[in-house]
């Protein structure tokens, strides 16, 4: 059986670069000496994938199909920013699944939540980069504030605890872990999504401390502790990581 990328079980061979069309998206795929498959959306809308030299056509096919929804959302977001980077009074900021009013005033750099929304203080109220930095800082603070309780909750239920939990901005992942050291990393932009998304990602990564892969064992643990995890995963895939 053939796929848009060639015969499913044929290892990748020359040429090392080609263009794949998935769900209407043109993706430049490059096979090179890397360990993992990676998809990147550039600010100008270009989408590029890096895949290991020994990856099969089936693996590339499934990876691109699985990530197409994320790539489309990320591309639309980046193009919108490029066309009109408007973060001014009257704009909104995503926080825990809601859109809260943004106000920008002249002052020392910083930002704080108020009863009326999120207020950003910067020397130049037209400095979009500074406003975006304040929003990222808000998401980091919010995630950091609630993360310990979620880690404690899922660690207690699964009977395993991470040795280290850190916040890390990631372009293509909401979370990651290293099972050998039991360290997990969480994307602070999850604070822009509904709280159930952060809870799911924390559970997902702690589950990997027991089941490194995504096989039957992993699925069984997720089903037992968060029966609706597939719906939350789909919700995240429709959105985008930074």
Secondary structure as UniProt FT lines:
FT   STRAND          2..3
FT   TURN            4..5
FT   STRAND          6..7
FT   TURN            8..9
FT   STRAND          17..22
FT   TURN            23..24
FT   STRAND          25..32
FT   STRAND          38..41
FT   TURN            43..44
FT   STRAND          47..52
FT   TURN            53..54
FT   HELIX           57..83
FT   TURN            89..90
FT   STRAND          92..95
FT   TURN            96..97
FT   STRAND          98..106
FT   STRAND          110..114
FT   TURN            115..116
FT   STRAND          117..122
FT   TURN            125..126
FT   HELIX           128..158
FT   STRAND          164..167
FT   STRAND          175..178
FT   TURN            179..182
FT   STRAND          183..186
FT   HELIX           188..192
FT   HELIX           195..207
FT   TURN            208..210
FT   HELIX           216..225
FT   TURN            227..228
FT   HELIX           229..238
//
